[in-house]
């Protein structure tokens, strides 16, 4: 059925709402009680009819995910407007809403895809094995001639899954495992290949959608490795400064994927800090780009007073700076973890030269840390 013609009054009201109030298409549609599609149709019709408003020429609706920032107008010698350019900028709220809608839709698609797997015959109930991942940076690209070593999506997936397989093999048969992603699991958070907060340009290998696919596949492999050794697997994805949105997406996806697997728990708290108590052991985790180390012990005591009182051994795990660091304050051991990822061009130029490894740390519910194992990058690649 053809779309009924619009009256001049309808077009004038639509255009004035869109242009004068500097609304986005969806905002103007909401004010007028229209669908975004109907609003776009009105703007297109107004443009074709040459409708004018006091402020100038009819504006082209901005691309989806962008809003009008301002306009530049070219006026001829006769005072008539010859041309007008619309300046747009990324509409952060709209793009975030689109991202969340995409994540929720995808989560519905994969909900319950993984069926329960056979649990190991015997495990040690008094042990917890933590697999902390310091900044995997899935999707980062490095060229050996520029950064000292090649690194891309395939290498990142291969190194991470191989390191996890080795550590699971070395770990005891603890009843519970915690896969602790300490942030920056993904190198970029969108197709612009810039950090969201600072706008730093990032070296990214291939398209963002493919990075998400490979990252999700790699994490699935990590979980499946852990399920072979441990009865229960807890997953925590800490939000980093490179993956504010992607970390949320990853957690939603894994939670949906393992909906029918009772042995997997995905922690979905949006908080930048997260805690887990295991007997007399209290563990805190955060990326490391916000709260300062000197404040972590106090933050733990204030955030978890009951757990603090019932624990004897207290630990913080962080990432962000890509190198090993351990410090004790008020009886709390704070540890920053290395990354498996290579240096990108910027870090290589700045002189960063930290080692690369992944660890697993074993805690006894009564005695705290009792052992740990390290998978150095060279040993991981040698397969020894």
C-alpha positions in Angstrom: 0.0 0.0 0.0 1.5 3.4 -0.9 2.3 5.9 1.8 -0.4 8.6 2.1 0.7 12.1 1.2 1.8 14.4 4.0 0.3 17.8 4.6 2.5 20.9 4.5 1.6 21.4 8.2 2.8 17.9 9.1 6.1 18.5 7.3 6.7 21.9 8.9 6.1 20.5 12.4 8.3 17.5 11.8 11.2 19.6 10.3 11.0 22.2 13.0 11.0 19.6 15.7 14.1 17.9 14.2 16.1 21.0 13.2 15.3 23.8 15.7 15.5 21.5 18.8 18.7 19.8 17.5 17.1 16.4 18.1 18.2 13.1 16.6 15.8 11.3 14.3 14.7 9.0 17.1 14.3 11.8 19.6 12.2 13.8 17.2 10.1 10.8 16.4 9.5 10.1 20.1 8.3 13.7 20.7 5.9 13.5 17.7 4.7 10.1 18.6 6.1 8.5 15.4 8.3 5.6 14.6 11.9 6.4 13.6 11.1 5.1 10.1 8.1 7.4 9.8 10.2 10.3 10.9 12.9 9.5 8.4 10.2 9.4 5.7 8.9 12.8 6.7 12.4 14.4 6.5 13.0 12.8 3.1 9.7 14.1 1.8 10.4 17.6 3.2 13.9 17.6 1.5 12.4 16.6 -1.8 9.8 19.3 -1.6 12.4 21.9 -0.7 10.7 22.8 2.5 12.6 25.6 4.4 12.7 26.6 8.1 13.9 30.0 9.4 17.3 28.6 10.4 18.3 27.4 6.9 18.1 24.4 4.7 16.5 21.1 5.6 19.0 18.9 7.2 19.8 15.3 6.2 19.0 12.9 9.0 22.3 11.9 10.6 23.5 8.4 10.2 22.3 5.8 12.7 24.2 6.1 15.9 25.1 9.8 15.4 23.6 13.1 16.5 23.8 16.6 15.1 26.7 18.6 16.6 26.3 21.8 14.5 26.0 23.2 11.0 28.1 25.2 8.5 26.3 27.3 6.0 27.5 28.8 2.6 25.7 32.1 1.8 25.9 33.7 -1.6 26.3 37.3 -2.4 22.6 37.7 -2.8 22.0 36.5 0.7 20.6 33.1 -0.3 21.8 29.9 1.3 23.8 27.9 -1.3 24.8 24.9 0.7 24.8 23.6 4.3 26.9 21.0 6.0 25.7 19.1 9.0 28.4 18.2 11.6 27.6 15.0 13.5 29.2 13.2 16.3 28.8 9.7 17.7 25.6 9.6 19.9 27.0 7.6 22.8 23.7 6.9 24.5 22.1 5.7 21.3 25.1 3.5 20.3 25.2 2.0 23.8 21.6 1.2 23.6 22.1 -0.4 20.2 25.0 -2.5 21.5 23.0 -3.7 24.5 20.0 -4.6 22.3 22.4 -6.5 20.0 24.0 -8.3 23.0 20.6 -9.3 24.4 19.3 -10.5 21.0 22.4 -12.6 20.5 22.1 -14.0 24.0 18.6 -15.1 23.3 19.8 -16.9 20.1 22.5 -18.9 21.9 20.6 -19.5 25.2 21.2 -22.9 26.5 23.3 -24.1 23.6 25.8 -26.0 25.8 24.4 -29.1 27.4 25.6 -30.4 30.8 28.9 -32.2 30.6 30.1 -35.1 32.7 31.8 -33.9 35.8 35.2 -35.3 37.0 35.1 -38.4 39.2 36.7 -36.8 42.3 37.7 -33.3 43.4 39.1 -31.7 46.5 36.4 -29.6 48.2 38.8 -27.6 50.3 40.7 -26.2 47.2 39.9 -23.3 44.9 42.0 -22.8 41.7 42.0 -19.3 40.3 43.1 -18.7 36.7 43.7 -14.9 36.5 44.1 -13.5 32.9 46.0 -10.2 32.7 44.8 -8.2 29.7 44.6 -10.7 26.9 43.9 -7.9 24.3 42.2 -10.2 21.8 42.2 -8.5 18.4 45.4 -6.4 18.9 47.7 -6.3 16.0 51.5 -5.9 16.0 54.1 -6.1 13.2 57.4 -7.6 14.1 59.5 -5.0 12.2 57.8 -2.3 14.2 57.0 -3.8 17.6 59.5 -6.6 17.8 57.1 -9.5 17.4 54.1 -10.4 15.3 50.8 -10.6 17.1 47.3 -11.0 15.7 43.9 -12.6 16.3 45.1 -16.2 15.5 48.2 -15.9 17.7 46.2 -14.5 20.6 43.6 -17.3 20.6 46.3 -20.0 20.2 48.5 -18.6 23.1 45.6 -18.1 25.5 43.9 -21.5 25.0 47.3 -23.3 25.1 48.3 -21.6 28.3 45.0 -22.4 29.9 45.3 -26.1 28.9 48.7 -26.3 30.4 47.7 -24.7 33.7 44.6 -26.9 34.0 46.9 -29.9 33.5 49.2 -28.7 36.2 46.5 -27.7 38.7 45.2 -30.0 41.4 41.7 -31.4 41.2 40.1 -28.6 43.2 36.4 -28.7 43.4 36.0 -25.0 42.3 37.7 -23.0 39.6 37.6 -19.3 39.1 38.3 -18.0 35.6 39.2 -14.4 36.3 39.4 -12.1 33.3 41.0 -9.0 34.8 39.9 -6.7 32.0 40.9 -5.7 28.4 40.0 -9.2 27.2 39.2 -7.4 23.9 41.7 -4.8 22.5 39.0 -2.6 21.0 35.4 -1.9 22.1 33.9 -0.8 18.7 34.6 -0.5 15.0 36.3 3.0 15.5 39.3 1.2 17.0 39.8 3.8 19.7 39.5 3.6 23.5 36.1 4.9 24.6 37.3 7.3 27.3 40.6 8.7 26.0 40.1 8.2 22.3 43.5 6.6 21.8 44.0 5.0 18.4 44.4 1.2 18.5 46.1 -1.3 16.2 43.4 -3.8 15.6 43.6 -7.0 13.5 40.6 -7.4 11.2 37.0 -6.4 11.8 35.5 -5.9 15.3 32.7 -8.4 14.7 35.3 -11.1 13.9 37.3 -10.1 17.0 34.1 -10.7 19.1 33.6 -14.1 17.5 37.1 -15.3 18.1 37.2 -13.9 21.6 33.9 -15.7 22.5 35.2 -18.9 21.0 38.5 -18.7 22.9 36.6 -18.2 26.2 34.4 -21.2 25.5 37.6 -23.3 25.1 38.9 -22.0 28.4 35.7 -23.0 30.2 35.6 -26.4 28.6 39.2 -27.0 29.7 38.3 -26.1 33.3 35.2 -28.3 33.3 37.4 -31.4 32.7 39.3 -30.9 35.9 37.0 -29.0 38.2 33.4 -29.7 39.3 32.3 -26.1 39.5 33.5 -23.2 37.3 32.9 -19.6 38.2 33.5 -16.9 35.5 34.1 -13.2 36.2 34.8 -10.7 33.5 36.2 -7.5 34.9 35.5 -4.4 32.8 38.8 -2.9 31.4 39.6 0.5 29.9 39.7 -1.1 26.4 36.4 -3.1 26.6 33.8 -1.2 28.6 30.9 -2.7 26.5 32.5 -5.8 25.1 33.2 -7.2 28.6 29.4 -6.9 29.3 28.6 -8.5 26.0 31.0 -11.4 26.8 29.4 -12.1 30.2 25.8 -12.0 28.8 26.8 -14.3 26.0 28.5 -16.8 28.2 25.6 -16.7 30.8 23.2 -17.5 28.0 25.4 -20.1 26.4 25.8 -22.0 29.7 22.2 -21.6 30.9 21.7 -25.4 30.9 25.1 -26.2 32.5 24.7 -26.2 36.3 28.4 -26.5 36.9 29.1 -23.0 35.3 28.3 -19.7 37.0 28.8 -16.4 35.2 29.0 -13.4 37.6 27.1 -10.5 36.0 27.6 -7.7 38.5 28.3 -4.4 36.7 30.5 -3.2 39.5 34.1 -2.3 38.7 35.2 -4.3 41.8 34.2 -7.8 42.6 34.7 -10.1 45.6 34.5 -13.8 46.3 35.0 -15.5 49.7 36.2 -19.1 49.9 36.3 -20.2 53.6 38.8 -18.0 55.3 40.0 -16.6 51.9 38.7 -13.3 50.6 39.5 -12.4 47.0 39.0 -9.0 45.3 39.3 -8.2 41.6 39.4 -5.0 39.6 41.1 -3.9 36.4 43.6 -1.5 38.0 42.9 1.7 36.1 40.7 3.3 38.7 41.2 2.6 42.4 44.8 3.1 43.5 46.8 0.3 45.2 47.2 2.2 48.4 43.4 2.2 48.8 42.6 -1.4 47.9 42.9 -2.8 51.4 40.6 -0.1 52.8 38.2 -0.5 50.0 37.9 -4.3 50.7 37.3 -3.7 54.4 34.6 -1.1 53.8 32.9 -3.0 50.9 32.9 -6.4 52.6 32.9 -5.9 56.4 31.3 -9.3 57.2 33.6 -11.2 54.8 36.6 -9.3 56.1 35.7 -10.3 59.6 35.4 -14.0 58.7 38.5 -14.2 56.6 42.2 -14.6 57.5 43.8 -14.5 54.1 42.9 -11.6 51.8 44.0 -11.0 48.2 43.5 -8.5 45.4 44.1 -9.4 41.7 44.5 -6.6 39.1 45.8 -6.2 35.5 46.2 -3.0 33.4 49.9 -2.4 33.6 51.0 -5.8 32.0 53.7 -6.7 34.5 54.1 -8.6 37.7 53.8 -6.7 40.9 53.1 -7.9 44.4 52.6 -5.7 47.5 51.2 -6.3 51.0 49.2 -3.8 52.9 47.2 -4.3 56.1 47.6 -8.0 55.7 46.1 -7.9 52.2 48.3 -9.2 49.4 47.8 -7.2 46.2 49.0 -8.8 42.9 49.1 -7.4 39.4 49.4 -10.0 36.6 51.4 -10.2 33.4 49.7 -10.5 30.0 50.3 -13.1 27.3 49.9 -10.5 24.6 52.8 -9.0 22.7 53.6 -5.2 22.6 51.8 -3.0 20.1 53.7 -0.3 18.3 53.0 2.4 21.0 54.1 0.3 23.9 57.2 -0.8 22.0 58.1 2.8 21.3 57.6 3.8 24.9 60.1 1.2 26.1 57.8 -1.3 27.8 59.5 -4.7 28.1 57.7 -6.8 30.7 57.6 -10.6 30.5 54.6 -12.6 29.3 53.0 -15.4 31.2 49.7 -16.7 32.7 49.4 -18.3 36.2 47.0 -20.4 38.2 46.9 -19.9 42.0 45.5 -22.5 44.4 43.9 -21.5 47.6 43.0 -23.7 50.6 39.8 -22.6 52.3 41.6 -22.9 55.7 45.2 -21.9 54.9 45.1 -19.4 52.0 47.5 -19.8 49.0 49.1 -23.2 49.0 50.6 -23.5 45.5 50.8 -21.8 42.1 51.9 -22.7 38.5 53.2 -20.5 35.8 52.9 -20.9 32.0 55.5 -18.7 30.5 54.9 -17.7 26.8 57.9 -19.6 25.5 57.0 -22.8 27.3 53.4 -22.4 26.1 54.6 -22.2 22.5 57.1 -25.0 22.9 54.4 -27.3 24.2 56.7 -28.6 26.9 
